[in-house]
Amino acid sequence: MPSKLFIGNLSFNVQDSGLNDLFASLNIPVTSVRVMRDMETGRSRGFGFVELAPEVDMASVISQLNGKMFEGRPLTVNEARQQKPREPGGGFDRNRKFGRRGGGHKEQL
């Protein structure tokens, strides 16, 4: 089973290819690299995920990269946690009125 790393504190200019190049320069084989992006702007959100090849020792990669300077910023590297399932009904509430608190009517005096 491949190991997945969380890579944090990335420069907002980093793209998938740049993060992939970092691992390639250190001779660390990966199966996938993904820098998370803002849906509206397309800009990096400052973190990403790297899936290591099965033969790679995740602990040694973490110790090698955690705190390493990359594009002017020290990386934060940890084992990625499994995403928690989202509760149904989360997200945008179509019936909610923006800027309005409470609900119902105001009592007339």
BALOBA-1460 file (C-alpha; in Angstrom, 3 decimals):
// residues 109
<rec num="1" residu="m" x="0.000" y="0.000" z="0.000"/>
<rec num="2" residu="p" x="1.489" y="3.361" z="-1.005"/>
<rec num="3" residu="s" x="2.253" y="5.936" z="1.671"/>
<rec num="4" residu="k" x="0.780" y="9.407" z="1.384"/>
<rec num="5" residu="l" x="2.508" y="12.540" z="2.680"/>
<rec num="6" residu="f" x="1.068" y="15.922" z="3.548"/>
<rec num="7" residu="i" x="3.387" y="18.702" z="2.361"/>
<rec num="8" residu="g" x="2.609" y="22.045" z="3.987"/>
<rec num="9" residu="n" x="3.928" y="25.609" z="3.971"/>
<rec num="10" residu="l" x="4.389" y="25.584" z="0.205"/>
<rec num="11" residu="s" x="4.920" y="28.817" z="-1.670"/>
<rec num="12" residu="f" x="1.753" y="29.927" z="-3.444"/>
<rec num="13" residu="n" x="3.728" y="29.720" z="-6.716"/>
<rec num="14" residu="v" x="4.462" y="25.977" z="-6.428"/>
<rec num="15" residu="q" x="2.802" y="23.734" z="-8.973"/>
<rec num="16" residu="d" x="2.572" y="19.945" z="-9.229"/>
<rec num="17" residu="s" x="5.597" y="19.810" z="-11.516"/>
<rec num="18" residu="g" x="7.758" y="21.827" z="-9.097"/>
<rec num="19" residu="l" x="6.926" y="19.567" z="-6.173"/>
<rec num="20" residu="n" x="7.523" y="16.507" z="-8.358"/>
<rec num="21" residu="d" x="10.922" y="17.941" z="-9.370"/>
<rec num="22" residu="l" x="11.878" y="18.336" z="-5.688"/>
<rec num="23" residu="f" x="11.298" y="14.628" z="-5.031"/>
<rec num="24" residu="a" x="13.047" y="13.649" z="-8.288"/>
<rec num="25" residu="s" x="16.113" y="15.747" z="-7.349"/>
<rec num="26" residu="l" x="16.378" y="13.751" z="-4.105"/>
<rec num="27" residu="n" x="15.876" y="10.416" z="-5.929"/>
<rec num="28" residu="i" x="12.641" y="9.718" z="-4.053"/>
<rec num="29" residu="p" x="10.239" y="7.775" z="-6.308"/>
<rec num="30" residu="v" x="6.617" y="8.923" z="-6.182"/>
<rec num="31" residu="t" x="3.420" y="7.647" z="-7.767"/>
<rec num="32" residu="s" x="1.488" y="10.930" z="-7.628"/>
<rec num="33" residu="v" x="1.905" y="14.595" z="-6.672"/>
<rec num="34" residu="r" x="-0.907" y="17.080" z="-6.173"/>
<rec num="35" residu="v" x="-0.745" y="20.687" z="-5.022"/>
<rec num="36" residu="m" x="-4.164" y="21.765" z="-3.786"/>
<rec num="37" residu="r" x="-5.599" y="24.810" z="-5.551"/>
<rec num="38" residu="d" x="-8.262" y="27.389" z="-4.781"/>
<rec num="39" residu="m" x="-11.305" y="26.636" z="-6.935"/>
<rec num="40" residu="e" x="-12.004" y="30.286" z="-7.759"/>
<rec num="41" residu="t" x="-8.514" y="31.674" z="-8.387"/>
<rec num="42" residu="g" x="-6.562" y="28.545" z="-9.322"/>
<rec num="43" residu="r" x="-3.802" y="29.666" z="-6.963"/>
<rec num="44" residu="s" x="-2.046" y="27.162" z="-4.719"/>
<rec num="45" residu="r" x="-3.550" y="26.835" z="-1.235"/>
<rec num="46" residu="g" x="-0.067" y="26.317" z="0.236"/>
<rec num="47" residu="f" x="-0.207" y="22.554" z="0.717"/>
<rec num="48" residu="g" x="-0.279" y="19.351" z="-1.253"/>
<rec num="49" residu="f" x="-0.071" y="15.577" z="-1.126"/>
<rec num="50" residu="v" x="2.573" y="13.187" z="-2.424"/>
<rec num="51" residu="e" x="2.031" y="9.463" z="-2.754"/>
<rec num="52" residu="l" x="5.295" y="7.573" z="-2.361"/>
<rec num="53" residu="a" x="6.219" y="4.454" z="-4.286"/>
<rec num="54" residu="p" x="5.678" y="1.265" z="-2.197"/>
<rec num="55" residu="e" x="9.402" y="0.580" z="-1.695"/>
<rec num="56" residu="v" x="10.103" y="3.996" z="-0.129"/>
<rec num="57" residu="d" x="10.538" y="4.335" z="3.648"/>
<rec num="58" residu="m" x="8.135" y="7.104" z="4.627"/>
<rec num="59" residu="a" x="9.841" y="7.879" z="7.966"/>
<rec num="60" residu="s" x="13.179" y="8.584" z="6.279"/>
<rec num="61" residu="v" x="11.524" y="10.841" z="3.689"/>
<rec num="62" residu="i" x="9.750" y="12.802" z="6.431"/>
<rec num="63" residu="s" x="12.997" y="13.270" z="8.377"/>
<rec num="64" residu="q" x="14.810" y="14.282" z="5.194"/>
<rec num="65" residu="l" x="12.244" y="16.864" z="4.039"/>
<rec num="66" residu="n" x="10.579" y="18.254" z="7.177"/>
<rec num="67" residu="g" x="12.015" y="21.739" z="7.689"/>
<rec num="68" residu="k" x="13.886" y="21.711" z="4.359"/>
<rec num="69" residu="m" x="13.856" y="25.074" z="2.591"/>
<rec num="70" residu="f" x="11.951" y="24.983" z="-0.697"/>
<rec num="71" residu="e" x="11.331" y="28.153" z="-2.680"/>
<rec num="72" residu="g" x="12.148" y="30.279" z="0.348"/>
<rec num="73" residu="r" x="9.926" y="28.470" z="2.851"/>
<rec num="74" residu="p" x="10.590" y="25.625" z="5.319"/>
<rec num="75" residu="l" x="8.437" y="22.623" z="4.429"/>
<rec num="76" residu="t" x="6.150" y="20.883" z="6.876"/>
<rec num="77" residu="v" x="6.045" y="17.190" z="6.030"/>
<rec num="78" residu="n" x="3.838" y="14.651" z="7.836"/>
<rec num="79" residu="e" x="2.028" y="11.436" z="7.137"/>
<rec num="80" residu="a" x="-1.297" y="12.385" z="5.564"/>
<rec num="81" residu="r" x="-4.332" y="11.627" z="7.689"/>
<rec num="82" residu="q" x="-7.335" y="9.944" z="6.177"/>
<rec num="83" residu="q" x="-10.030" y="12.430" z="5.249"/>
<rec num="84" residu="k" x="-13.013" y="12.315" z="7.564"/>
<rec num="85" residu="p" x="-16.337" y="11.554" z="5.900"/>
<rec num="86" residu="r" x="-18.456" y="14.642" z="5.524"/>
<rec num="87" residu="e" x="-21.818" y="14.857" z="7.200"/>
<rec num="88" residu="p" x="-24.844" y="14.950" z="4.924"/>
<rec num="89" residu="g" x="-26.360" y="18.357" z="4.506"/>
<rec num="90" residu="g" x="-23.068" y="20.223" z="4.705"/>
<rec num="91" residu="g" x="-22.246" y="22.975" z="2.300"/>
<rec num="92" residu="f" x="-24.335" y="25.783" z="0.910"/>
<rec num="93" residu="d" x="-27.789" y="26.263" z="2.367"/>
<rec num="94" residu="r" x="-30.005" y="27.480" z="-0.445"/>
<rec num="95" residu="n" x="-32.661" y="28.765" z="1.970"/>
<rec num="96" residu="r" x="-30.352" y="30.878" z="4.096"/>
<rec num="97" residu="k" x="-30.597" y="34.630" z="3.662"/>
<rec num="98" residu="f" x="-27.210" y="36.329" z="3.762"/>
<rec num="99" residu="g" x="-26.706" y="39.067" z="6.343"/>
<rec num="100" residu="r" x="-29.815" y="38.097" z="8.245"/>
<rec num="101" residu="r" x="-29.717" y="36.603" z="11.705"/>
<rec num="102" residu="g" x="-32.438" y="34.713" z="13.377"/>
<rec num="103" residu="g" x="-35.568" y="33.920" z="11.578"/>
<rec num="104" residu="g" x="-39.224" y="34.381" z="11.623"/>
<rec num="105" residu="h" x="-41.119" y="37.568" z="12.118"/>
<rec num="106" residu="k" x="-40.742" y="40.509" z="14.435"/>
<rec num="107" residu="e" x="-43.426" y="40.975" z="16.989"/>
<rec num="108" residu="q" x="-45.433" y="44.114" z="16.447"/>
<rec num="109" residu="l" x="-45.964" y="46.409" z="19.416"/>
